[in-house]
């Protein structure tokens, strides 16, 4: 009876007891929160990121059950759910999800009725930033075609290489890209049975088809759904070209699964469907196409697409279109910081930026000048099997490996001999791990969840990117080719690229390809291309050490015309060093490190130096005065 008598008090305790319980709970929660802030300052950031990754993985599995297996499936689902929501804003014109869906249907219908494409065929796309890039991309995807994105800055020789490696049956060219196309290039493609289509109403070439004049004559109804159906998410969806240490651009294989996964980047940053994204990067890059356009589709958000980046118009566009997030590369933010200061620098609604390559000094200056914008720096390669993210706003870090990273990543930093350009091993032949605080080669384990698909048309290059039996027999790791440093808090910092590749103007520059082009000049006997650092510039700019042929003189005007004709602007060496003999290793490889360290200072280097002077349209002698103008910024690179 007594027990029964006290039961109500246990179920409904007096207010004083309830107050005590709540106070104890609140006090314990506060102590836990403060303790975590002191001893694990990034715990909550780590937890939120971990939960977002897990949630996205669950979303992917749910979509698979619902038949959404590709990016085009996801887009069509968005277009059905929110047909009238703005998807693309370009030069003031708004294209809704339904508008893009219907115009891409028309593109698909044109190729279906007038082309000779089959499901699985590859179509190369040579177009700049414009809505029709997306319309053609999606229209071809609806036909089940693999789309290869081509860099419109590269010239005929590299273009032919890209088309051959991707085994493209068709090439689509934008009207404003015709200026860089020569007639013999068209004839060569036609002789090799590559169909050519112009995004135009008329063609200056014979036997070249046009698209715009046919759009109004076809229906905007969807093409048969079986054409785009995906039976395996590991099948190829597209090729995105990347330049590495092997010379010509490589066709990175992007599967349907990889494409959908790449679209998660902005989702992982916490962006939502109400956000308005600003894309100024070229759509042939994975950042703009998958992280940007794909990211918008993932969120159901709106994208403001720019033809090309303009530092002077950037913030005006952000204010005009009420932009809240944007994509960047390090150079982009430096250009913004170099603009004249204005009173309205902080008058905007931008709250978040996602990108890579922002130097710490620029990062600090950017935040101080333009306000508390949260910067999400990421690390990953187009062909890579993992994407790392710095989600804490830690200045300078390219990624964070937090408390839950062992559930998300499987990577290591291996000790690397920069001079010998090889991994270091212990006395037992095992790879050495780089200690905390020291640079190491970043390698990511290849597993069922993090596969590496390699490059189209080049099994040898694909295999070169893999390391076998790294820690245990049978394991496989993807070699990123980058040196990174990890600190004691689990943050990763970019140190340098190994091999022959460097970055300039946000592009990878392959020294072998540049060397081959310069070697075509008749007065050049030997050439060694490398990148050198320039004060206040991100990345490294190209420099060429040249040995002249006997009894030949250096001709600056001819070399200038040659590199302009054959190389994109970011790959042209701005400095030339004339040497009597090229230093090589015992295996006859060019030594680059000492050249990189010596730079281009005429007060240190006894050899003749030249500078690419665009106004003079020639390589002119690099005098002390010219050197000072370059270093001070009077001459802009």
N, C-alpha and C positions, 0 to 999 in steps of 0.2 A: 504493500500500500504506500509506504514511504517513497519507494522508487517511483511509483506511478505519480505520486504527489509532486516530485521534483522534475518530472519529464517536461512539462510545459516551460519551466525556467531554462532548461537546456535548449529546447527548440526556439524559444523566444527569450533570449537573455535580457537582463535589465539594460537600460540605455547606457549606464556607466560601464558595464562589461563590454558592450558593443563598441563603445568609444575607445576602450583600452585596446581591443583587438585591431580596430582600424588604425589607431595610432601606431601600434607595433608594426603592422604591415607596411604602413606608409614610411615609417622610420627605417625599416629594413630595406625597402625599395630604394629610398634615398641614399642609404649607405652603399648599397650595391651599385647604384648609378654613379655616385661620386668615386667609388673604388675603381670601377671600370674606366672612368674618365682619366684617373690618375695612372693606373697601372696598365690599362689596355685602351689607350685613347682612341683607337680606331675600331673598337669592337662593334659599335652600332653601325658604322659604315660597312664593315665587313659583313655583318649579319644581313643588312638590307640588300647588299649586292648579291650575296649568296642566295637569298630568298628569291630575288628577281631572276637569277639564272635558273633556279629550280622551277619557278613558275613558267618561264618561257619554254623550258623543256617539256613541261606538262602540256602547254598550249600546242606545241608541235605535235605531240602524240595524239592529242584530241583532234587536231586538223587532219592528221593522217586517217583517223577513223572516219572522218567526214568527207574524205576524198580530196582534200586540199593537199596536193603533193608537190606543187611547184609555185614559183612566184606569180606566173600568169593565172593560176587557179586562185591564188590569194587576191590578186588584183580584181578579177572578175567577181569574186565574192564581195569585195568592198564596193565595186560599182553597183552591184545589186542592192546592197544594204543602204548605201548613201549616194545615190546617183547624182544628186544635185549639189553635193558638197564640192567646193573648189579643190581641185587637185593640183593643177599647175597654173601659176601666174607668170606670164612671159610678156615683157614689154607692155604691161598694162592690160593685156587681154587675159581673161579668166577661162580656163578649161576645166570643166567639172569632171568628176570620175566617169560620168556617163559620156561626156564629150570625147574623152580619150578612148573609152571603150569602143564607141561607134566608129571613130576615125581609124582606129587600129583594125577594126573589123573590115573597113573598106580596103585598107592596105593588104590585109590577108586575102580578100576577095580578088584584088588585082592580080596578085601572084598566083592565086588558085586558078584563075581563068586565063591569064595571059602568060604565066611563067611555066617553068618546067621543074618545079621543086617537089621533092618528096619528103615525107616525114624522116627526120634524121639528117637531112642535108645541112651543110654549113653555109651560112651567108655572112660575108664580111661587110661591115658597116663603117663607112668613112664619112662621118658627119660631125659637125660642131654642136655646141649647145643650142638646142631649139626643141620645141615640142615635137616636131616630126621625128627627131631621134627616138623619142619614146614611142611614138606611134608605130614607126617601122619595127623597132625592137619587139614591141608587144604583138604587132600583127604577124611577124615571123614566128614568134613563140606560139601563137595560136595555131599555126600550121605544123607545129612540132619540129621546127628548124632550130639548129644550133646557131647562135649569133656570135660572131667574132668582132669585138670592138677594136677598131684601128685608130692609132694615134695620128691625127691629121697633120702633125708637125713633121713626120718623117717623110723621106723622099722615096723615089721610085724603087731604088735598090732594096731598101728595107721593107717597103710595101709589098714587093714581090715575094720577099722572104716570108712575111707574115701570112700572105694569102696561100703560099705553098704549104707552110707548116700547119695551117688550120684546115687544109684540103677544101677550101671554099669553092663551091660550085657557082656562086653568084656574088657579085660585088654591088652594093648600093652606095652611090656617091651623092652627097649634098651639092646643090648648085654652087654654093660659095666655096666649095673645096675643089672646084674644077680648075682653078688657076694654077694649082700645083701639079696637075695631071698633064703629062705630055702624050702626044698622039701615038708615039711608038710604044708607050706603056699600055695604052688601050689595045693596040694591035697584038702585043705580046699576050695579053690576057685572052683575047679572042682566039688566037692561035692555039691556046691551051684549053679551049672550050670552057672558059669562065664567062658566064653571062654577066652583062653590065647593065645596071639600071640607074638612071639619074632621077633625083628628086626634083624634077623639073617638068615643064610642059613641052619642051623641045630640046633637041640634042645637037651639039655642033659636030658630033661624030656619027658616021654611018654605022648601022647595025648595033646601035645602042638604044635600049628601050627607055621609055619615060613613064613616070608614075602619076604626076599631078593631073595630066590630061585625061587619065582613065578613072580617077576617083569618083567623079560625079556620075559616071556611067555604070557603076556597080552598086550593089546593095550594101547597107550598113548592118545587115543581119549577120549573126555569128556564123562562122564556118563550122562544119561538123565537129562536135566535141571530141570524137575519137582521134582526131589529128593531133591534138595537144595532150592526149592522155599519157600519163607517166606510169610505167609499170615498175620502175625501180628508181628510187630517189638518188641513187648513186650514178645514174646515167648523166651524161654531159648536157648542161643547159646552155653554157656559153664559154667562150674563150676570152680572157682578158690578158693582154700582153704586158709582160714585165721584162725589163732589161736587167741582166745580171752580169756576172764576171765572165760569161762565155761569149760575149759579143752581141750578136743580133738579138732583137726582142724574142722572148720565149712565150709561147701560148699556154698560159696557166689554165688548167682544166677546172672549170667551175661547175660542180654538179648541182642538181636541183636542191639537194639537202644543204650544201654549202651556201648557195644563194639565199635560201630561207634563213639560215643561221646568221649570215652576215647582216640581214635586215634587222637583227635584234639589237644592234649597237645603241641606237637612240632609246629604245625601250629600256635597256639596262641603265641608261643615264637618268631615267625617271621622266622622260618626256611623255606627253599625252596627245590625244587627238585634237585638242584645241590649239596646240602649238603651230606656229607658222615658221617653216624652215627656209633658210636662204642658201642657195647652192650657186657658187661661182666657179667651182672647180670643174675641169672637163669631164664630161660624162663617160668618156672611154676609160677613166680611172675607176677602180673598184670603190673608192671613197664616195664619189658622186653618184655612181650608178646604183650600187647595192646598199651602202650605208645611208646614202641620201635618198634617192628615189624609192628604193626598196624599203628604207626606214619609214618614209612617209606612208607607204602602203600598209606596212605593218601596224602603224598607229592609226591610220585613217586620217592623217593630217594633211596640211596644205604646204606646197613647195613653191617658193618664188625662185624661178630659174633665170640665171643671168647668162647672156651670150659669152661674156668673158669678164674676168675680175677687173673692177675699177676701184682703186683706193679712194678717189675723190667722190665717187657716187655711193660708196658702200653704206655709210650711215644715213645718208638721205633716203636710200632705198629701204633701209631698216625702219626708219620713221614712217615713210610713206605706206608701207605694206604691213606695219605693226609686227615686224619679225621678232620672234622670241628665241630662236635657236639658229646656229649656223655651223657649217663645216669649214675647217681651215687646214692649211699647212703652215709650217713655221714662217715661211716667207710672207704669206698673206698678212699675218699679224704684224710683221715688221713693217710692211708697206703702210699699214694703217697707222702705226706709231710714227712713221716718217712724214705723215701729212701735217700741214700747218695746224697748230692748235686752234680750236674754236670754242666759243662759249657753250655751245650745245653738244659738246662731245659726250656728255653723260645723259643727254635727253634721248632716250630710246627705251624699248621694252625688252631688249635682248637679256636673257637670264642665263643662257647656257651655250657653250661652244664645244664641239667635238672635233678632234683632229690629231695630227701628230707632227713632231718636228719643231715644237716651240721651245726656243732657248730660254733658260731661266731669266736672263736679263730682260728679254722681250716680254716674257710672261709677267714679270713684276711691273714693268712700265705700262703694259696693256691694262692691267687691273687698276693701277693708280690713275690712269688717264680716263678710261672708259667706264669705270665703275665695277661693282662686285659681281662680275659675270663668272659663273662656275665653269671652270675649264676641265674637260674630260680628255686627257691625253691618252691615246691608245697606242699599242704596239702590236704589229702583225704584218705579215707579208701577203700579197695577193694570192700566192700559191701555198701559203702556210697552212698549218693544221690547227692553229690556236690563235685566239685574239685575247690580248691582255689589256686591262683598263686601269688607269689611275682615277679612281672614283672619289678621291678624298680632297682634291684641289691642292695637293702637295706640289709646290712649285719645283719644276725640274724633273720630276719622276715621270717615266713613260708608262709605268704600270705598278700595281700593288699586288703582292701575294700575301693575303691576309690570313687570319686565323683558320679560315675554312678552305684555303687554297688547295689543300691536299685532296679535297673532294671535287675540285674543279680543274686543276692542271696537273700535268706530269712533265716537268721540265728540269733541266740542269744547266748550270754554267760550268763549262769545262775549261781547264787551263789551256791557253793558246800562246804559242811562240810567234809573235808578230814578225820577227825578223826572218825566221825560217818558214813562216806561214804554214804551220802545222800544229796539230794538237799534241799536247805533252802527255807522256805516259810514265808510269812508275817502273821500278825494276822488274815487276811481274808482267809488264805489258798492258796494264789496265789504265784506262783514261783517268787523269787526275781532275778532281773537282776544284774549281776556283774558290779560294777562301772569301769570306765576307769582306767587302771593301776593295776587292781586286777584280779587274776585268776578266771575263770568261766568255767563251763562245756559247751562245744560247742555243740549246737543242731541245726540241719538244718530242716526247715519245709518240710514236705512231701506234694507235690502237683502233679498236672497232669504233669507238666514240670520237676519236680524233684522227681520221684517215688522211693520208697524203696521196693525191691523185696525179701529181706531177705535171708534165708538159706534153702537149700534143705533138706527135711526129718526132719525138726525140727521147727514146728510152734511155740512152746513155746519159743525157743531162738529168733525167729524172732520177736515175740510180746514183748519180754524183751527189745529189742532195740528201742522201740517206746514209746514216752511220749504223753499222750492224754490230751486234755483240758488244755494246757499250759497257754495260754493267753485268749482265748475265747472258749466257748463250741464247741466241734467238731473239733478243730485243732489238727494236729498230727505232732510231731517232731521226727527226728532220733537222737538218743543219740549216739554221737561219742565215748563216754568214755574217752575223752581227756580234760584236763584243758588247756585253752589258755588265753592269756592276750592281750588286745587291748590298744594301746597307743593313744595319742591325734591326731595323724596324720592318723589313720585308718589302722595301721599295726598290724598284729596278730603275736604273739610269742608263741611258744609251751612251756607249763609249765611242765606238767606231765601227765601220764596215771592214771586214777582212777581204782579202782577194783584190781584185782590180777594179772594183766598182766604188764610185762615190756619188753623193747626191748634190745636185745644184738646181736651184729654182724649183724644188719639189719633185725633180725627176731623177731617176737612177741613170747615171752615165757609165756605159760600158767602155772601158779604155781600149779593149781589143778592136771594137768596131771603129772608134775614132782613129786608132793607129792605122788600120787598114785603109781608111779614107786618105789620111795624110801621106801614107806610103805610096799612093798612086802618083804623086808629084814626081817629076823626073829628076829634080835636084836633091831629093831625099834618099839617103842610103839606109838609114835606120832611124826608128822613132820609138820613143817611150812616153806614153801618156799617163798622167796621174793628176790627182786633185790637190790643190793647196788651199790653205785657209786664208781668208781675207778679213781684216778687222771689221766688226759690226755686220758681218754677213753670215747667214746660216749656211751649213754645208761646206763644200769645197768647190772651187772653180777649176776648170780644166787648164792644165799646162802641159806642153809638149817639149820634151828634150829631143833634139834632132841632130843626127850626124849627117853632114852633107856629103854628096858624092865627090870624088876627087875632081878638082878643077871646076867645081860648080859653085855659084854664089847663091846666097839666100835672096829670094824674090818675095817681098812682103805683099805686094799687090796680087800676085798670082795665088799665093797661099790663101789670102783673104777671100778672093773670088771662089776658090776651090771649096773651102769649108762652108761658105754661105750656100753654095750650090748643092752640097752633098750632106750637110749636117743640120739638124734642128738647132735653134739658137742656144738652147741650154747645153748642148754637147760640144760647142765650138771652143777650142782652147783659146783663152784670152792672153796667155803668156807663152812665149817660145824661148827656149834656151838652146843655143848652138854649141854643141860639144865636139871635141876632137875624137873621142872614143866613148862608147857606151859601156858602163860597168855592168857586168853580169855575174850571176852566181856560178857555182861549179857545175850546175846542171843547165847552164846557158839561159837562165831566166833573167830578165831585166831586174836590176835592183832599183826599187822605188823609194824605200824608206828614207835614205839620205837625201834624195832629191826633194821629197815632200818636206823634210825638216828644214832644208835650206831655203825653200820658198822661192821668192822672186825679187829679193832685195839686191839691187845693183851694187850696193856698197859692200855686200858680203860675197856675191858670186862674181868670179873673174870672167866667166864666159859671156859672150854677147847675148843680150836679152832683148826681146821684142814684145810689143803690146798690141793687141787687136784694137785699132782705133776706128770706130764705125764712121765717124765724120770724114776721116781721110780715106776710108775704104781700103785700108792697108794695114799690115803689121808695121808699126813704126818703132824705132829704137826706144827701149825702156830706159830713159835717163833718170837721174836722181829727182829731177823736177817732176817728171810724169809719175814716178813712184810715189812721191809725196802727195800728189793730187789724187791718186787712187786710194791711198791709205786714209787721207783726210775726208774722202767722200766727195771731193770736187768733181772727180770723174766717176760717174755712176756705172756700176757693172750690171 
